[in-house]
Amino acid sequence: MAGMPEEGLRRPAQQLREGRRISGLISTGNTYGDLGNFDAEDRLAESGEYHSDELGGPHYYFWSQARLGQITVAVVGKGSKGRTKDEVDGSLTQGISAMILRTSDELQAPR
């Protein structure tokens, strides 16, 4: 996962599908203990702007992926008219944290 932020730097704009694209991508990655990452072995995040022929834009875009053991979880959020960056971030943080907690519980469970 460590090489993924470099991919975002090489491609700061991406076509998702017809009529949908993201631009201005900024990628970060950190291992356990870096920048407040105390629940996953690796964590990646990418943020930028989402553009849609149908929904307009630019809207806030955020993607995050975390790895714990052999398990990788990911969330993606695309803002829209009337939604704030903080609302999108809050939902994504809640979602990925719940998945990592469940994964951690399962990996530590006796078999």
PyMOL commands that set and color helices and strands:
alter all, ss='L'
color gray80, all
select helices_A, chain A and resi 4-10+34-36+85-108
alter helices_A, ss='H'
color red, helices_A
select strands_A, chain A and resi 14-17+20-31+42-52+56-68+71-78
alter strands_A, ss='S'
color yellow, strands_A
deselect
rebuild
show_as cartoon
